Amino acid sequence: MTEVTAQLNNYRQSPRKVRVVADVMRGKSVKEAKTKLTFITKRATGPLHKLLDSAIANAKNKGMSADNLFVKSITVDGGSILYRRRPAARGSAHPIRKRTSHIKIMLVEKN
């Protein structure tokens, strides 16, 4: 069982929102995962679709068949946080944390 990975670092959306879409893909065949991504109306589906295509291309470069691939694991971890300030009453400021995500997908060929 050879594994193929692809990774997307510092994607500018919070991990909590990306995990909702990633959970749908986990454990599915590549064809089924692509179909599900097409019909989900979330912003994260575009980059995840491109990441899945990248992982499939990596598998083809290793000589694996795209028909037998399935998503073994997909992890969404927190990336670096951009700290900003928002003006508040009486000259004070409230913090704003703009979160990023690190996404890693692992494909495995089914026998």
N, CA, C and O atoms as a DFTB+ gen file, in Angstrom:
444 C
 N C O
     1  1       0.842      -1.188       0.000
     2  2       0.000       0.000       0.000
     3  2       0.883       1.245       0.000
     4  3       1.417       1.636       1.039
     5  1       1.030       1.851      -1.142
     6  2       1.821       3.069      -1.208
     7  2       0.925       4.270      -0.965
     8  3      -0.212       4.334      -1.432
     9  1       1.464       5.204      -0.231
    10  2       0.720       6.405       0.122
    11  2       1.247       7.603      -0.652
    12  3       2.442       7.711      -0.924
    13  1       0.344       8.487      -0.996
    14  2       0.689       9.713      -1.698
    15  2       0.089      10.876      -0.924
    16  3      -1.062      10.811      -0.493
    17  1       0.867      11.942      -0.745
    18  2       0.374      13.086       0.014
    19  2       0.432      14.362      -0.815
    20  3       1.173      14.467      -1.792
    21  1      -0.366      15.312      -0.395
    22  2      -0.312      16.683      -0.916
    23  2      -0.646      17.590       0.252
    24  3      -1.400      17.215       1.150
    25  1      -0.077      18.792       0.231
    26  2      -0.214      19.680       1.380
    27  2      -0.477      21.110       0.930
    28  3       0.069      21.576      -0.069
    29  1      -1.323      21.794       1.687
    30  2      -1.621      23.205       1.463
    31  2      -1.375      23.938       2.764
    32  3      -2.045      23.671       3.761
    33  1      -0.427      24.854       2.769
    34  2      -0.063      25.581       3.980
    35  2      -0.582      27.017       3.937
    36  3      -0.667      27.628       2.872
    37  1      -0.923      27.539       5.101
    38  2      -1.344      28.923       5.292
    39  2      -2.521      29.319       4.412
    40  3      -2.527      30.397       3.818
    41  1      -3.514      28.440       4.332
    42  2      -4.757      28.777       3.649
    43  2      -5.547      29.712       4.549
    44  3      -5.787      29.377       5.709
    45  1      -5.954      30.857       4.060
    46  2      -6.491      31.943       4.866
    47  2      -7.980      31.749       5.174
    48  3      -8.829      32.542       4.766
    49  1      -8.264      30.674       5.903
    50  2      -9.595      30.432       6.446
    51  2      -9.401      29.620       7.720
    52  3      -8.459      28.836       7.824
    53  1     -10.282      29.806       8.678
    54  2     -10.093      29.154       9.973
    55  2     -10.237      27.636       9.841
    56  3     -11.050      27.156       9.051
    57  1      -9.451      26.883      10.611
    58  2      -9.504      25.421      10.541
    59  2     -10.894      24.864      10.862
    60  3     -11.303      23.847      10.301
    61  1     -11.603      25.519      11.748
    62  2     -12.936      25.049      12.128
    63  2     -13.878      24.996      10.930
    64  3     -14.673      24.065      10.805
    65  1     -13.791      25.988      10.053
    66  2     -14.658      26.035       8.875
    67  2     -14.206      25.050       7.806
    68  3     -15.036      24.493       7.087
    69  1     -12.891      24.829       7.696
    70  2     -12.369      23.916       6.678
    71  2     -12.655      22.469       7.069
    72  3     -12.898      21.633       6.199
    73  1     -12.630      22.162       8.362
    74  2     -12.863      20.784       8.826
    75  2     -14.252      20.276       8.468
    76  3     -14.439      19.077       8.263
    77  1     -15.222      21.172       8.392
    78  2     -16.583      20.774       8.020
    79  2     -16.571      20.130       6.639
    80  3     -17.240      19.119       6.428
    81  1     -15.833      20.691       5.707
    82  2     -15.754      20.159       4.349
    83  2     -14.834      18.943       4.309
    84  3     -15.116      17.976       3.601
    85  1     -13.731      18.984       5.067
    86  2     -12.765      17.891       5.058
    87  2     -13.369      16.599       5.606
    88  3     -13.027      15.509       5.146
    89  1     -14.259      16.716       6.578
    90  2     -14.880      15.528       7.165
    91  2     -15.735      14.766       6.151
    92  3     -15.901      13.552       6.266
    93  1     -16.270      15.470       5.171
    94  2     -17.091      14.830       4.147
    95  2     -16.232      13.948       3.241
    96  3     -16.700      12.913       2.765
    97  1     -14.988      14.344       3.001
    98  2     -14.101      13.631       2.074
    99  2     -13.445      12.401       2.696
   100  3     -13.109      11.455       1.983
   101  1     -13.265      12.403       3.979
   102  2     -12.474      11.371       4.652
   103  2     -13.053       9.970       4.436
   104  3     -14.237       9.739       4.678
   105  1     -12.203       9.031       3.974
   106  2     -12.610       7.643       3.788
   107  2     -13.322       7.342       2.485
   108  3     -13.677       6.190       2.236
   109  1     -13.539       8.336       1.651
   110  2     -14.261       8.137       0.396
   111  2     -13.272       7.834      -0.741
   112  3     -12.076       8.109      -0.635
   113  1     -13.799       7.265      -1.820
   114  2     -12.980       7.109      -3.015
   115  2     -12.765       8.496      -3.628
   116  3     -13.511       9.432      -3.341
   117  1     -11.750       8.617      -4.464
   118  2     -11.419       9.919      -5.046
   119  2     -12.573      10.432      -5.909
   120  3     -12.894      11.620      -5.882
   121  1     -13.183       9.547      -6.660
   122  2     -14.297       9.948      -7.529
   123  2     -15.478      10.453      -6.697
   124  3     -16.086      11.472      -7.025
   125  1     -15.795       9.736      -5.623
   126  2     -16.908      10.132      -4.764
   127  2     -16.609      11.434      -4.025
   128  3     -17.495      12.271      -3.852
   129  1     -15.355      11.604      -3.589
   130  2     -14.959      12.829      -2.888
   131  2     -15.082      14.044      -3.814
   132  3     -15.542      15.105      -3.392
   133  1     -14.670      13.886      -5.072
   134  2     -14.790      14.993      -6.036
   135  2     -16.254      15.355      -6.281
   136  3     -16.597      16.533      -6.381
   137  1     -17.109      14.347      -6.375
   138  2     -18.529      14.592      -6.594
   139  2     -19.137      15.342      -5.417
   140  3     -19.899      16.290      -5.609
   141  1     -18.803      14.922      -4.202
   142  2     -19.345      15.589      -3.011
   143  2     -18.859      17.031      -2.922
   144  3     -19.622      17.921      -2.545
   145  1     -17.588      17.271      -3.268
   146  2     -17.051      18.635      -3.227
   147  2     -17.766      19.553      -4.216
   148  3     -17.917      20.748      -3.963
   149  1     -18.203      18.994      -5.331
   150  2     -18.871      19.791      -6.351
   151  2     -20.183      20.377      -5.837
   152  3     -20.558      21.485      -6.221
   153  1     -20.885      19.641      -4.968
   154  2     -22.221      20.063      -4.553
   155  2     -22.271      20.732      -3.186
   156  3     -23.351      21.107      -2.731
   157  1     -21.125      20.891      -2.518
   158  2     -21.112      21.574      -1.226
   159  2     -20.909      23.066      -1.474
   160  3     -20.036      23.453      -2.250
   161  1     -21.712      23.903      -0.819
   162  2     -21.625      25.348      -1.017
   163  2     -20.865      26.000       0.134
   164  3     -21.434      26.751       0.925
   165  1     -19.584      25.703       0.212
   166  2     -18.698      26.318       1.203
   167  2     -17.477      26.859       0.462
   168  3     -17.112      26.352      -0.599
   169  1     -16.851      27.886       1.022
   170  2     -15.703      28.508       0.377
   171  2     -14.501      27.572       0.304
   172  3     -13.686      27.688      -0.611
   173  1     -14.380      26.653       1.250
   174  2     -13.216      25.777       1.320
   175  2     -13.209      24.702       0.236
   176  3     -12.188      24.043       0.042
   177  1     -14.311      24.510      -0.470
   178  2     -14.351      23.439      -1.464
   179  2     -13.412      23.692      -2.636
   180  3     -12.860      22.742      -3.190
   181  1     -13.218      24.948      -3.026
   182  2     -12.321      25.260      -4.145
   183  2     -10.883      24.829      -3.884
   184  3     -10.332      24.043      -4.654
   185  1     -10.258      25.328      -2.809
   186  2      -8.884      24.905      -2.511
   187  2      -8.757      23.407      -2.215
   188  3      -7.743      22.800      -2.558
   189  1      -9.772      22.803      -1.583
   190  2      -9.699      21.366      -1.314
   191  2      -9.803      20.561      -2.605
   192  3      -9.186      19.504      -2.735
   193  1     -10.579      21.058      -3.548
   194  2     -10.683      20.402      -4.857
   195  2      -9.328      20.441      -5.561
   196  3      -8.885      19.436      -6.118
   197  1      -8.676      21.593      -5.535
   198  2      -7.357      21.727      -6.158
   199  2      -6.314      20.855      -5.458
   200  3      -5.445      20.275      -6.109
   201  1      -6.406      20.765      -4.128
   202  2      -5.481      19.933      -3.369
   203  2      -5.680      18.458      -3.695
   204  3      -4.707      17.712      -3.804
   205  1      -6.926      18.034      -3.852
   206  2      -7.208      16.650      -4.233
   207  2      -6.672      16.352      -5.626
   208  3      -6.112      15.280      -5.859
   209  1      -6.839      17.299      -6.560
   210  2      -6.280      17.129      -7.910
   211  2      -4.762      17.028      -7.867
   212  3      -4.168      16.252      -8.615
   213  1      -4.134      17.807      -6.998
   214  2      -2.680      17.758      -6.853
   215  2      -2.231      16.398      -6.322
   216  3      -1.235      15.849      -6.792
   217  1      -2.956      15.856      -5.353
   218  2      -2.610      14.548      -4.806
   219  2      -2.790      13.450      -5.857
   220  3      -2.004      12.504      -5.910
   221  1      -3.823      13.577      -6.689
   222  2      -4.045      12.604      -7.763
   223  2      -2.909      12.671      -8.782
   224  3      -2.444      11.638      -9.264
   225  1      -2.463      13.884      -9.110
   226  2      -1.344      14.054     -10.040
   227  2      -0.068      13.447      -9.455
   228  3       0.717      12.835     -10.179
   229  1       0.139      13.616      -8.140
   230  2       1.298      13.002      -7.495
   231  2       1.235      11.479      -7.575
   232  3       2.258      10.815      -7.744
   233  1       0.024      10.933      -7.451
   234  2      -0.149       9.485      -7.541
   235  2       0.141       8.987      -8.952
   236  3       0.763       7.941      -9.134
   237  1      -0.312       9.743      -9.948
   238  2      -0.053       9.346     -11.337
   239  2       1.436       9.383     -11.650
   240  3       1.933       8.553     -12.410
   241  1       2.155      10.352     -11.060
   242  2       3.602      10.420     -11.255
   243  2       4.313       9.218     -10.650
   244  3       5.393       8.838     -11.103
   245  1       3.707       8.619      -9.624
   246  2       4.281       7.414      -9.009
   247  2       3.819       6.141      -9.698
   248  3       4.204       5.045      -9.291
   249  1       3.000       6.269     -10.732
   250  2       2.547       5.114     -11.497
   251  2       1.311       4.439     -10.934
   252  3       1.044       3.284     -11.267
   253  1       0.557       5.115     -10.101
   254  2      -0.651       4.543      -9.521
   255  2      -1.860       4.875     -10.394
   256  3      -1.862       5.877     -11.109
   257  1      -2.878       4.034     -10.331
   258  2      -4.098       4.257     -11.093
   259  2      -5.043       5.157     -10.299
   260  3      -5.244       4.953      -9.101
   261  1      -5.612       6.134     -10.957
   262  2      -6.500       7.081     -10.276
   263  2      -7.838       6.446      -9.904
   264  3      -8.541       6.955      -9.031
   265  1      -8.199       5.335     -10.561
   266  2      -9.483       4.698     -10.292
   267  2      -9.515       3.977      -8.950
   268  3     -10.578       3.840      -8.344
   269  1      -8.344       3.510      -8.478
   270  2      -8.295       2.716      -7.252
   271  2      -7.941       3.533      -6.020
   272  3      -7.768       2.960      -4.944
   273  1      -7.827       4.850      -6.140
   274  2      -7.399       5.677      -5.012
   275  2      -8.567       6.027      -4.096
   276  3      -9.697       6.215      -4.547
   277  1      -8.272       6.111      -2.803
   278  2      -9.250       6.632      -1.863
   279  2      -8.544       7.488      -0.815
   280  3      -7.336       7.361      -0.612
   281  1      -9.292       8.346      -0.163
   282  2      -8.741       9.295       0.801
   283  2      -8.555       8.574       2.136
   284  3      -9.524       8.295       2.842
   285  1      -7.304       8.278       2.471
   286  2      -7.021       7.593       3.730
   287  2      -7.191       8.547       4.899
   288  3      -7.857       8.228       5.884
   289  1      -6.580       9.726       4.780
   290  2      -6.726      10.712       5.860
   291  2      -6.624      12.110       5.283
   292  3      -5.958      12.350       4.277
   293  1      -7.298      13.012       5.946
   294  2      -7.178      14.436       5.634
   295  2      -7.182      15.170       6.968
   296  3      -8.119      15.045       7.757
   297  1      -6.128      15.932       7.208
   298  2      -5.999      16.639       8.476
   299  2      -5.989      18.134       8.218
   300  3      -5.382      18.620       7.264
   301  1      -6.673      18.843       9.090
   302  2      -6.709      20.309       9.025
   303  2      -6.194      20.829      10.357
   304  3      -6.863      20.699      11.382
   305  1      -5.011      21.414      10.342
   306  2      -4.395      21.950      11.546
   307  2      -4.341      23.468      11.467
   308  3      -4.431      24.047      10.384
   309  1      -4.198      24.095      12.601
   310  2      -4.093      25.544      12.641
   311  2      -2.736      26.014      12.148
   312  3      -1.709      25.419      12.473
   313  1      -2.735      27.068      11.373
   314  2      -1.499      27.658      10.893
   315  2      -1.163      28.898      11.697
   316  3      -1.613      29.060      12.831
   317  1      -0.376      29.761      11.105
   318  2      -0.013      31.001      11.786
   319  2      -1.234      31.919      11.877
   320  3      -2.127      31.872      11.031
   321  1      -1.254      32.742      12.906
   322  2      -2.386      33.640      13.145
   323  2      -1.938      35.081      12.923
   324  3      -0.909      35.507      13.448
   325  1      -2.714      35.822      12.147
   326  2      -2.439      37.232      11.926
   327  2      -3.192      38.028      12.982
   328  3      -4.420      37.963      13.054
   329  1      -2.477      38.764      13.785
   330  2      -3.105      39.530      14.860
   331  2      -3.370      40.961      14.394
   332  3      -2.466      41.647      13.917
   333  1      -4.612      41.398      14.537
   334  2      -5.022      42.744      14.165
   335  2      -5.766      43.363      15.341
   336  3      -6.130      42.668      16.290
   337  1      -5.989      44.664      15.275
   338  2      -6.718      45.377      16.340
   339  2      -7.901      46.111      15.747
   340  3      -7.829      46.642      14.638
   341  1      -8.999      46.135      16.503
   342  2     -10.184      46.870      16.097
   343  2     -10.423      47.978      17.112
   344  3     -10.409      47.718      18.315
   345  1     -10.642      49.201      16.657
   346  2     -10.912      50.303      17.594
   347  2     -12.180      50.032      18.410
   348  3     -13.171      49.518      17.890
   349  1     -12.130      50.383      19.687
   350  2     -13.274      50.193      20.574
   351  2     -13.521      51.487      21.347
   352  3     -12.849      52.493      21.117
   353  1     -14.455      51.457      22.233
   354  2     -14.856      52.664      22.955
   355  2     -13.736      53.201      23.830
   356  3     -12.907      52.439      24.327
   357  1     -13.715      54.530      24.017
   358  2     -12.788      55.233      24.891
   359  2     -11.320      55.014      24.528
   360  3     -10.458      54.954      25.405
   361  1     -11.049      54.896      23.245
   362  2      -9.664      54.808      22.794
   363  2      -9.005      53.462      23.007
   364  3      -7.798      53.331      22.801
   365  1      -9.760      52.466      23.411
   366  2      -9.168      51.139      23.600
   367  2      -9.249      50.350      22.298
   368  3      -9.785      50.837      21.303
   369  1      -8.718      49.135      22.308
   370  2      -8.731      48.306      21.109
   371  2      -9.048      46.867      21.489
   372  3      -8.647      46.387      22.550
   373  1      -9.773      46.187      20.610
   374  2     -10.086      44.773      20.807
   375  2      -9.298      43.950      19.792
   376  3      -9.126      44.382      18.652
   377  1      -8.815      42.770      20.190
   378  2      -8.009      41.957      19.266
   379  2      -8.869      41.236      18.231
   380  3     -10.007      40.850      18.498
   381  1      -8.295      41.068      17.055
   382  2      -8.892      40.253      16.000
   383  2      -7.840      39.228      15.608
   384  3      -6.698      39.583      15.317
   385  1      -8.225      37.950      15.600
   386  2      -7.296      36.894      15.206
   387  2      -7.745      36.330      13.860
   388  3      -8.789      35.686      13.758
   389  1      -6.938      36.585      12.830
   390  2      -7.239      36.064      11.501
   391  2      -6.488      34.742      11.354
   392  3      -5.264      34.716      11.219
   393  1      -7.243      33.649      11.383
   394  2      -6.632      32.329      11.447
   395  2      -6.346      31.760      10.058
   396  3      -7.016      32.093       9.081
   397  1      -5.334      30.893       9.996
   398  2      -4.990      30.186       8.769
   399  2      -4.980      28.688       9.045
   400  3      -4.967      28.262      10.200
   401  1      -4.988      27.895       7.981
   402  2      -5.060      26.445       8.097
   403  2      -3.931      25.777       7.325
   404  3      -3.510      26.259       6.274
   405  1      -3.447      24.661       7.860
   406  2      -2.543      23.753       7.159
   407  2      -3.356      22.493       6.867
   408  3      -3.857      21.840       7.783
   409  1      -3.480      22.160       5.584
   410  2      -4.285      21.006       5.179
   411  2      -3.368      19.965       4.549
   412  3      -2.571      20.288       3.669
   413  1      -3.477      18.728       4.993
   414  2      -2.677      17.636       4.442
   415  2      -3.613      16.481       4.090
   416  3      -4.421      16.046       4.910
   417  1      -3.486      15.990       2.846
   418  2      -4.327      14.901       2.381
   419  2      -3.453      13.713       2.010
   420  3      -2.391      13.881       1.412
   421  1      -3.899      12.515       2.364
   422  2      -3.147      11.308       2.076
   423  2      -4.043      10.336       1.315
   424  3      -5.124       9.976       1.782
   425  1      -3.581       9.917       0.138
   426  2      -4.322       8.971      -0.693
   427  2      -3.626       7.611      -0.676
   428  3      -2.399       7.533      -0.618
   429  1      -4.420       6.541      -0.726
   430  2      -3.891       5.189      -0.746
   431  2      -4.593       4.426      -1.860
   432  3      -5.772       4.648      -2.134
   433  1      -3.850       3.520      -2.501
   434  2      -4.416       2.715      -3.578
   435  2      -5.046       1.460      -2.991
   436  3      -4.403       0.725      -2.242
   437  1      -6.307       1.219      -3.334
   438  2      -7.009       0.028      -2.889
   439  2      -6.675      -1.121      -3.820
   440  3      -6.556      -0.935      -5.031
   441  1      -6.527      -2.295      -3.259
   442  2      -6.211      -3.469      -4.107
   443  2      -7.444      -4.107      -4.670
   444  3      -7.350      -5.096      -5.397
